[in-house]
Amino acid sequence: MNCHSGPLRFRAAERDDAGGIADVCYRTGYHGEDLEGSGRFDDRRLFALLFALYYPLYEPENAFVAVDENGRVAGYILGTTDSRAQARRFRRRMLPRILLRALAVSWWRYPESFRTLSHFSRVSAAHGAMDDVFERHPAHLHINLLAGHQRGGAGSVLIDLFEARVRAAGVAGIHLSTSELNIKALPFYRKHGYALERILSPGLWPDAPHARGMLFVKSLSGR
Ligand SMILES: CC(C)(COP(=O)(O)OP(=O)(O)OC[C@H]1O[C@@H](n2cnc3c(N)ncnc32)[C@H](O)[C@@H]1OP(=O)(O)O)[C@@H](O)C(=O)NCCC(=O)NCCS
């Protein structure tokens, strides 16, 4: 599969895209904005282990990348068709690596990242069980494009590719979460037919505790 939008080319992700995906994740990681130089989470490796690397390493069949004319990853959509199974695999494959990184490196070299990691785990525990969401909307996605490649239609190409993949797998629906501060993502998801299902509180980032998370869903059955 290959398609084009302006200077970008779209294709299925591969394990070798992991580094490029991690970079895009970091550079769009704070409510859609760049974390570079912000001092909010300087341990790039830990951030990638938490939010990006699982997908190209363990579920590349459910991920697509946008690459620029030099072959560099400029954006991606990452996801799964089965969030319950994904959560189990994540715990088995990624959690040991996250803990090893945090305890061997982050706590002394990147203490702010170590503290933020503890905050992230408290926040996700506070969100509670997602069984009903996983039941009706088993797939989930993450989509990110570097700033220079936004608003040119690439996000729409990527989400169409992912939805086609989920439909082909016979899965009934997709869920995703974002922040109420993400002024680019909110209109984008609404335009693509995602509806607000639930407010997730408290917010993910310690410096924006009142920025609530928003859980969106889209049903695919019958479409
Ligand atoms: C959100 C994102 C994936 C959208 O992809 P994109 O390629 O920029 O979006 P598209 O060009 O396909 O836009 C499709 C529609 O989404 C909406 N939209 C997208 N970006 C928007 C923006 N900055 N402001 C308002 N509406 C926007 C518009 O309705 C747009 O349709 P239009 O251009 O006809 O008005 C992209 O902006 C991005 O990666 N942002 C940073 C990372 C991020 O926030 N990811 C989501 C994390 S939850």
The ligand as a MOL file (V3000), in Angstrom:
LIG
                    3D

  0  0  0     0  0            999 V3000
M  V30 BEGIN CTAB
M  V30 COUNTS 48 50 0 0 0
M  V30 BEGIN ATOM
M  V30 1 C -4.5420 16.5810 14.8350 0
M  V30 2 C -3.8240 16.2320 13.5260 0
M  V30 3 C -3.5000 14.7470 13.4950 0
M  V30 4 C -4.7310 16.5840 12.3450 0
M  V30 5 O -4.0750 16.2100 11.1410 0
M  V30 6 P -3.9910 17.2790 9.9470 0
M  V30 7 O -3.3130 16.6510 8.7920 0
M  V30 8 O -3.3830 18.5140 10.5090 0
M  V30 9 O -5.5500 17.5250 9.6450 0
M  V30 10 P -6.2490 17.6420 8.2010 0
M  V30 11 O -5.4690 18.6100 7.3640 0
M  V30 12 O -6.4700 16.2970 7.6460 0
M  V30 13 O -7.6110 18.3380 8.6640 0
M  V30 14 C -8.8850 17.7420 8.5770 0
M  V30 15 C -9.8600 18.5940 9.3460 0
M  V30 16 O -9.5320 18.5930 10.7440 0
M  V30 17 C -9.7940 19.8950 11.3110 0
M  V30 18 N -8.5070 20.4850 11.7130 0
M  V30 19 C -7.3030 19.9760 11.5410 0
M  V30 20 N -6.3520 20.7820 12.0690 0
M  V30 21 C -7.0170 21.8400 12.5920 0
M  V30 22 C -6.5750 23.0150 13.2800 0
M  V30 23 N -5.2780 23.2650 13.5040 0
M  V30 24 N -7.5200 23.9050 13.6770 0
M  V30 25 C -8.8360 23.6680 13.4600 0
M  V30 26 N -9.3070 22.5670 12.7900 0
M  V30 27 C -8.3910 21.6620 12.3830 0
M  V30 28 C -10.4480 20.7140 10.2130 0
M  V30 29 O -11.8410 20.4920 10.2870 0
M  V30 30 C -9.8710 20.0620 8.9600 0
M  V30 31 O -10.6860 20.2240 7.8330 0
M  V30 32 P -10.4880 21.5310 6.8890 0
M  V30 33 O -9.0120 21.6230 6.5970 0
M  V30 34 O -11.3150 21.2080 5.6980 0
M  V30 35 O -10.9560 22.6940 7.7130 0
M  V30 36 C -2.5120 17.0620 13.4030 0
M  V30 37 O -2.8100 18.4480 13.4170 0
M  V30 38 C -1.4960 16.7870 14.4880 0
M  V30 39 O -0.7670 15.8240 14.4030 0
M  V30 40 N -1.4120 17.6470 15.5110 0
M  V30 41 C -0.3740 17.5570 16.5420 0
M  V30 42 C -0.4010 16.2550 17.3060 0
M  V30 43 C -1.7400 15.9870 17.9080 0
M  V30 44 O -2.3480 16.8650 18.4870 0
M  V30 45 N -2.1860 14.7280 17.8030 0
M  V30 46 C -3.3940 14.2840 18.4220 0
M  V30 47 C -3.1090 13.8410 19.7830 0
M  V30 48 S -4.5650 13.2540 20.5980 0
M  V30 END ATOM
M  V30 BEGIN BOND
M  V30 1 1 1 2
M  V30 2 1 2 3
M  V30 3 1 2 4
M  V30 4 1 2 36
M  V30 5 1 4 5
M  V30 6 1 5 6
M  V30 7 2 6 7
M  V30 8 1 6 8
M  V30 9 1 6 9
M  V30 10 1 9 10
M  V30 11 2 10 11
M  V30 12 1 10 12
M  V30 13 1 10 13
M  V30 14 1 13 14
M  V30 15 1 14 15
M  V30 16 1 15 16
M  V30 17 1 15 30
M  V30 18 1 16 17
M  V30 19 1 17 18
M  V30 20 1 17 28
M  V30 21 1 18 19
M  V30 22 1 18 27
M  V30 23 2 19 20
M  V30 24 1 20 21
M  V30 25 1 21 22
M  V30 26 2 21 27
M  V30 27 1 22 23
M  V30 28 2 22 24
M  V30 29 1 24 25
M  V30 30 2 25 26
M  V30 31 1 26 27
M  V30 32 1 28 29
M  V30 33 1 28 30
M  V30 34 1 30 31
M  V30 35 1 31 32
M  V30 36 2 32 33
M  V30 37 1 32 34
M  V30 38 1 32 35
M  V30 39 1 36 37
M  V30 40 1 36 38
M  V30 41 2 38 39
M  V30 42 1 38 40
M  V30 43 1 40 41
M  V30 44 1 41 42
M  V30 45 1 42 43
M  V30 46 2 43 44
M  V30 47 1 43 45
M  V30 48 1 45 46
M  V30 49 1 46 47
M  V30 50 1 47 48
M  V30 END BOND
M  V30 END CTAB
M  END
